[in-house]
Amino acid sequence: MKVLKKPITRYRKAGFSLIEILISLVILAVALLSLALIPSMTTKMMMISQEKENATLLALRFIEEFENEEILSADYNGSFNVDGFLVTVDIPGPVDFTSRTITVTVEAPEGIGRNDVSLTRVVSPYAHNTAME
């Protein structure tokens, strides 16, 4: 009598292999890490924006102060340290007698980022006479 041997078959694979689980865990970890960095990056960008806004407001303040001064009749070059910002004011000699150029450069303190602001305004040498009293 012949004995029929059952053919050897591989049993069917059920579930996930260890490699598949490890790969999915790595992908999940990268996604969660990138989501966790969003609040810190947002805070950093907000601080950089606020620093740039402060520098711009400071530059505008200095431009308006020098615009209303009679110093516009002569050359002026000066630097000031205001709240950690380095403010440089440059008023070159008049090219003609109808206008002057005021350039204010504000260098932000070392820290989060370099947010230097430079503003230039062309004004009349008689601008201080046109200010409302």
DRENPA-3360 file (N, C-alpha, C; in nm, 2 decimals, always signed):
BEGIN
1 = MKVLKKPI = +0.08/-0.11/+0.00/+0.00/+0.00/+0.00/+0.09/+0.12/+0.00 ~ +0.04/+0.22/-0.08/+0.11/+0.34/-0.09/+0.06/+0.44/+0.01 ~ +0.16/+0.50/+0.08/+0.12/+0.61/+0.17/+0.14/+0.74/+0.10 ~ +0.04/+0.81/+0.09/+0.05/+0.94/+0.03/+0.10/+1.04/+0.13 ~ +0.21/+1.10/+0.09/+0.26/+1.20/+0.18/+0.20/+1.33/+0.14 ~ +0.17/+1.40/+0.24/+0.12/+1.53/+0.22/+0.23/+1.62/+0.17 ~ +0.20/+1.70/+0.07/+0.31/+1.78/+0.02/+0.34/+1.89/+0.12 ~ +0.46/+1.93/+0.12/+0.51/+2.03/+0.22/+0.47/+2.17/+0.15;
9 = TRYRKAGF = +0.39/+2.24/+0.22/+0.36/+2.37/+0.17/+0.39/+2.47/+0.28 ~ +0.42/+2.58/+0.23/+0.45/+2.69/+0.33/+0.31/+2.73/+0.38 ~ +0.32/+2.76/+0.51/+0.19/+2.80/+0.57/+0.18/+2.95/+0.53 ~ +0.06/+2.99/+0.52/+0.02/+3.12/+0.48/+0.07/+3.23/+0.58 ~ +0.13/+3.33/+0.53/+0.18/+3.44/+0.61/+0.06/+3.53/+0.66 ~ +0.05/+3.54/+0.79/-0.06/+3.63/+0.84/+0.01/+3.74/+0.93 ~ -0.04/+3.86/+0.91/+0.01/+3.98/+0.99/+0.12/+4.05/+0.92 ~ +0.20/+4.12/+0.99/+0.31/+4.20/+0.94/+0.44/+4.15/+0.99;
17 = SLIEILIS = +0.54/+4.17/+0.90/+0.68/+4.12/+0.94/+0.74/+4.23/+1.03 ~ +0.85/+4.20/+1.09/+0.92/+4.29/+1.18/+0.97/+4.41/+1.10 ~ +1.02/+4.38/+0.99/+1.08/+4.49/+0.90/+0.97/+4.59/+0.87 ~ +0.85/+4.54/+0.83/+0.74/+4.63/+0.79/+0.70/+4.72/+0.91 ~ +0.70/+4.66/+1.03/+0.66/+4.74/+1.15/+0.77/+4.84/+1.18 ~ +0.89/+4.81/+1.17/+1.00/+4.90/+1.19/+1.00/+5.02/+1.10 ~ +0.97/+4.99/+0.97/+0.97/+5.10/+0.87/+0.85/+5.19/+0.90 ~ +0.74/+5.13/+0.93/+0.62/+5.22/+0.96/+0.64/+5.30/+1.09;
25 = LVILAVAL = +0.72/+5.25/+1.18/+0.75/+5.33/+1.31/+0.84/+5.44/+1.27 ~ +0.94/+5.42/+1.19/+1.03/+5.53/+1.15/+0.95/+5.64/+1.08 ~ +0.87/+5.60/+0.98/+0.79/+5.70/+0.91/+0.70/+5.78/+1.01 ~ +0.64/+5.71/+1.10/+0.55/+5.78/+1.20/+0.63/+5.87/+1.29 ~ +0.75/+5.83/+1.33/+0.84/+5.91/+1.42/+0.88/+6.04/+1.34 ~ +0.92/+6.03/+1.22/+0.95/+6.15/+1.14/+0.83/+6.25/+1.13 ~ +0.72/+6.19/+1.10/+0.60/+6.28/+1.09/+0.57/+6.35/+1.22 ~ +0.57/+6.28/+1.33/+0.54/+6.34/+1.46/+0.65/+6.44/+1.51;
33 = LSLALIPS = +0.78/+6.41/+1.47/+0.88/+6.51/+1.50/+0.86/+6.64/+1.43 ~ +0.83/+6.63/+1.30/+0.81/+6.75/+1.23/+0.69/+6.83/+1.28 ~ +0.58/+6.76/+1.33/+0.47/+6.83/+1.39/+0.51/+6.89/+1.52 ~ +0.60/+6.83/+1.59/+0.64/+6.88/+1.72/+0.73/+7.01/+1.71 ~ +0.79/+7.03/+1.59/+0.88/+7.14/+1.57/+0.80/+7.27/+1.52 ~ +0.68/+7.25/+1.49/+0.60/+7.36/+1.44/+0.58/+7.47/+1.54 ~ +0.55/+7.45/+1.67/+0.53/+7.56/+1.76/+0.66/+7.63/+1.79 ~ +0.78/+7.56/+1.79/+0.90/+7.63/+1.82/+0.94/+7.72/+1.70;
41 = MTTKMMMI = +0.92/+7.67/+1.58/+0.95/+7.75/+1.46/+0.86/+7.87/+1.44 ~ +0.73/+7.85/+1.48/+0.64/+7.97/+1.48/+0.68/+8.07/+1.58 ~ +0.72/+8.03/+1.70/+0.77/+8.13/+1.80/+0.89/+8.20/+1.75 ~ +0.99/+8.13/+1.69/+1.11/+8.19/+1.64/+1.08/+8.30/+1.53 ~ +0.99/+8.26/+1.44/+0.95/+8.35/+1.33/+0.88/+8.48/+1.38 ~ +0.80/+8.46/+1.49/+0.73/+8.57/+1.55/+0.83/+8.66/+1.62 ~ +0.93/+8.61/+1.68/+1.03/+8.69/+1.75/+1.11/+8.77/+1.64 ~ +1.15/+8.71/+1.53/+1.22/+8.78/+1.43/+1.14/+8.89/+1.37;
49 = SQEKENAT = +1.01/+8.86/+1.35/+0.92/+8.97/+1.29/+0.91/+9.08/+1.39 ~ +0.89/+9.05/+1.52/+0.88/+9.16/+1.62/+1.01/+9.24/+1.63 ~ +1.12/+9.18/+1.62/+1.25/+9.25/+1.62/+1.26/+9.34/+1.50 ~ +1.22/+9.29/+1.38/+1.23/+9.37/+1.26/+1.13/+9.49/+1.27 ~ +1.02/+9.47/+1.33/+0.92/+9.58/+1.34/+0.97/+9.69/+1.44 ~ +1.04/+9.64/+1.55/+1.09/+9.74/+1.64/+1.20/+9.82/+1.57 ~ +1.29/+9.76/+1.49/+1.39/+9.83/+1.42/+1.34/+9.93/+1.32 ~ +1.23/+9.89/+1.25/+1.17/+9.98/+1.16/+1.10/+10.10/+1.23;
57 = LLALRFIE = +1.04/+10.08/+1.34/+0.98/+10.19/+1.41/+1.08/+10.28/+1.47 ~ +1.19/+10.23/+1.51/+1.30/+10.31/+1.56/+1.36/+10.40/+1.45 ~ +1.38/+10.34/+1.33/+1.43/+10.41/+1.22/+1.34/+10.52/+1.18 ~ +1.21/+10.50/+1.18/+1.11/+10.60/+1.14/+1.11/+10.71/+1.25 ~ +1.13/+10.68/+1.37/+1.13/+10.78/+1.48/+1.25/+10.87/+1.46 ~ +1.37/+10.82/+1.42/+1.49/+10.90/+1.40/+1.47/+10.98/+1.28 ~ +1.41/+10.93/+1.17/+1.39/+11.01/+1.05/+1.31/+11.13/+1.08 ~ +1.20/+11.10/+1.15/+1.11/+11.21/+1.18/+1.17/+11.32/+1.27;
65 = EFENEEIL = +1.25/+11.27/+1.37/+1.32/+11.37/+1.46/+1.42/+11.45/+1.38 ~ +1.50/+11.39/+1.29/+1.60/+11.47/+1.21/+1.53/+11.55/+1.10 ~ +1.42/+11.51/+1.06/+1.35/+11.58/+0.95/+1.30/+11.72/+1.01 ~ +1.27/+11.72/+1.14/+1.21/+11.84/+1.20/+1.32/+11.93/+1.26 ~ +1.45/+11.89/+1.25/+1.56/+11.97/+1.30/+1.62/+12.06/+1.19 ~ +1.68/+12.16/+1.24/+1.75/+12.25/+1.15/+1.89/+12.20/+1.11 ~ +1.92/+12.09/+1.15/+2.05/+12.03/+1.12/+2.07/+12.00/+0.97 ~ +1.96/+12.00/+0.90/+1.96/+11.97/+0.76/+2.04/+12.06/+0.67;
73 = SADYNGSF = +2.09/+12.17/+0.73/+2.17/+12.27/+0.66/+2.31/+12.23/+0.65 ~ +2.35/+12.13/+0.73/+2.50/+12.08/+0.73/+2.50/+11.93/+0.73 ~ +2.63/+11.88/+0.70/+2.65/+11.74/+0.70/+2.63/+11.69/+0.84 ~ +2.58/+11.56/+0.85/+2.57/+11.50/+0.98/+2.59/+11.35/+0.97 ~ +2.67/+11.30/+1.06/+2.69/+11.16/+1.06/+2.70/+11.12/+1.21 ~ +2.62/+11.03/+1.26/+2.62/+10.99/+1.40/+2.57/+10.85/+1.42 ~ +2.61/+10.79/+1.54/+2.56/+10.66/+1.58/+2.51/+10.67/+1.72 ~ +2.41/+10.60/+1.75/+2.35/+10.59/+1.88/+2.32/+10.45/+1.91;
81 = NVDGFLVT = +2.32/+10.42/+2.04/+2.28/+10.28/+2.09/+2.15/+10.30/+2.17 ~ +2.04/+10.25/+2.11/+1.91/+10.26/+2.17/+1.85/+10.12/+2.19 ~ +1.83/+10.09/+2.32/+1.76/+9.96/+2.35/+1.83/+9.84/+2.28 ~ +1.96/+9.85/+2.27/+2.04/+9.74/+2.21/+2.05/+9.75/+2.06 ~ +1.98/+9.84/+2.00/+1.99/+9.86/+1.86/+2.10/+9.96/+1.83 ~ +2.18/+9.94/+1.73/+2.27/+10.04/+1.68/+2.21/+10.12/+1.57 ~ +2.19/+10.25/+1.60/+2.12/+10.34/+1.50/+2.23/+10.43/+1.44 ~ +2.24/+10.43/+1.31/+2.34/+10.52/+1.24/+2.26/+10.62/+1.15;
89 = VDIPGPVD = +2.28/+10.74/+1.17/+2.21/+10.85/+1.09/+2.32/+10.91/+1.00 ~ +2.28/+10.92/+0.87/+2.37/+10.98/+0.77/+2.30/+11.09/+0.69 ~ +2.34/+11.21/+0.70/+2.28/+11.32/+0.62/+2.39/+11.38/+0.55 ~ +2.41/+11.35/+0.42/+2.52/+11.40/+0.34/+2.49/+11.55/+0.31 ~ +2.60/+11.62/+0.27/+2.58/+11.76/+0.23/+2.48/+11.77/+0.12 ~ +2.42/+11.89/+0.10/+2.32/+11.91/+0.00/+2.37/+11.90/-0.14 ~ +2.31/+11.83/-0.22/+2.34/+11.83/-0.37/+2.29/+11.95/-0.43 ~ +2.17/+11.99/-0.40/+2.12/+12.11/-0.44/+2.05/+12.18/-0.32;
97 = FTSRTITV = +1.99/+12.29/-0.34/+1.93/+12.36/-0.23/+1.78/+12.33/-0.21 ~ +1.73/+12.23/-0.29/+1.59/+12.20/-0.28/+1.56/+12.07/-0.19 ~ +1.66/+11.99/-0.17/+1.63/+11.87/-0.10/+1.75/+11.81/-0.03 ~ +1.73/+11.73/+0.07/+1.83/+11.66/+0.15/+1.79/+11.52/+0.16 ~ +1.89/+11.43/+0.18/+1.86/+11.29/+0.20/+1.90/+11.25/+0.34 ~ +1.80/+11.19/+0.41/+1.83/+11.13/+0.55/+1.83/+10.98/+0.53 ~ +1.94/+10.92/+0.57/+1.94/+10.77/+0.58/+1.97/+10.73/+0.72 ~ +1.88/+10.64/+0.77/+1.89/+10.59/+0.90/+1.90/+10.43/+0.89;
105 = TVEAPEGI = +2.01/+10.38/+0.94/+2.03/+10.24/+0.94/+2.02/+10.19/+1.09 ~ +1.94/+10.09/+1.11/+1.92/+10.03/+1.24/+1.97/+9.88/+1.24 ~ +2.08/+9.85/+1.32/+2.13/+9.72/+1.32/+2.07/+9.65/+1.45 ~ +2.01/+9.54/+1.43/+1.95/+9.47/+1.54/+2.06/+9.40/+1.63 ~ +2.03/+9.38/+1.75/+2.13/+9.31/+1.84/+2.15/+9.17/+1.79 ~ +2.27/+9.12/+1.82/+2.29/+8.97/+1.79/+2.19/+8.89/+1.87 ~ +2.14/+8.79/+1.80/+2.04/+8.71/+1.87/+1.98/+8.61/+1.77 ~ +1.85/+8.63/+1.75/+1.77/+8.54/+1.67/+1.81/+8.55/+1.52;
113 = GRNDVSLT = +1.83/+8.66/+1.47/+1.86/+8.68/+1.33/+1.91/+8.82/+1.30 ~ +1.97/+8.84/+1.19/+2.01/+8.97/+1.15/+1.90/+9.04/+1.08 ~ +1.84/+9.14/+1.15/+1.73/+9.21/+1.09/+1.76/+9.36/+1.08 ~ +1.86/+9.39/+1.00/+1.90/+9.53/+0.98/+1.80/+9.60/+0.89 ~ +1.77/+9.72/+0.93/+1.67/+9.80/+0.85/+1.74/+9.93/+0.81 ~ +1.73/+9.97/+0.68/+1.78/+10.10/+0.64/+1.67/+10.17/+0.57 ~ +1.64/+10.29/+0.61/+1.54/+10.37/+0.56/+1.60/+10.50/+0.51 ~ +1.55/+10.55/+0.39/+1.60/+10.68/+0.33/+1.48/+10.76/+0.30;
121 = RVVSPYAH = +1.49/+10.89/+0.34/+1.39/+10.99/+0.30/+1.45/+11.11/+0.25 ~ +1.39/+11.16/+0.14/+1.44/+11.29/+0.08/+1.34/+11.40/+0.13 ~ +1.40/+11.50/+0.19/+1.32/+11.61/+0.25/+1.37/+11.74/+0.21 ~ +1.28/+11.84/+0.23/+1.32/+11.98/+0.20/+1.40/+12.03/+0.31 ~ +1.50/+12.12/+0.28/+1.58/+12.17/+0.39/+1.49/+12.26/+0.48 ~ +1.37/+12.29/+0.44/+1.29/+12.38/+0.52/+1.18/+12.29/+0.59 ~ +1.20/+12.16/+0.60/+1.09/+12.07/+0.65/+1.06/+12.11/+0.80 ~ +1.15/+12.16/+0.87/+1.12/+12.19/+1.01/+1.03/+12.31/+1.02;
129 = NTAME = +1.02/+12.39/+0.91/+0.92/+12.50/+0.91/+0.78/+12.46/+0.87 ~ +0.77/+12.34/+0.81/+0.64/+12.30/+0.77/+0.57/+12.22/+0.87 ~ +0.63/+12.18/+0.98/+0.57/+12.10/+1.08/+0.46/+12.18/+1.15 ~ +0.35/+12.11/+1.18/+0.24/+12.18/+1.25/+0.27/+12.21/+1.39 ~ +0.23/+12.33/+1.43/+0.27/+12.37/+1.57/+0.15/+12.36/+1.66;
% end
